Amino acid sequence: MTYLEMGDWALMHTAAQTVRTAVFIQEQGIAPEDEWDADDATALHAVLFDVHGQPMGNARLLQPSFNIAKVGRMAVLKEARGRGYGARLLHALLLEARRRGHQEVRLSAQRTAEQFYALHGFTAIAEPFDEVGIPHVEMRLLLKTLDVVP
């Protein structure tokens, strides 16, 4: 059994940092100064916990413009992958973006996760690029095409 909590950085930072440190810094070798940014302070953070209260996955939702939301820093611990946790995190943030009235959600997907996002309706909108030494691609989802039950 798992549960998902959402909140601001002050509430969610300890759990979010646990996941992001394990995945992005330790597993993928991203420098700490590239992982932590000012966007954390303004983002809505979603964290998925196991039955014992241990964080298993994390994602954040930003609002770069009035009609556009941005999903970022999405990660699931290596030992917890393949169980649908990423889909749960993404779905929760898409519901929140829709609730806020956003018309579109964008994200910069690592190329290894591009198919995951495509399965959830995202399409690539630009050529691949390098970010912190990892190949990425910009993707978007138009929320008006998203069939989500609130």
Secondary structure, 3 states (H helix, E strand, C coil): CEEEEEECHHHHHHHHHHHHHHHHHHHCCCCHHHHCCCHHHHCEEEEEEECCCCEEEEEEEECCCCCEEEEEEEEECHHHCCCCHHHHHHHHHHHHHHHCCCCEEEEEEEHHHHHHHHHCCCEECCCCEEECCEEEEEEEEEHHHCCCCC
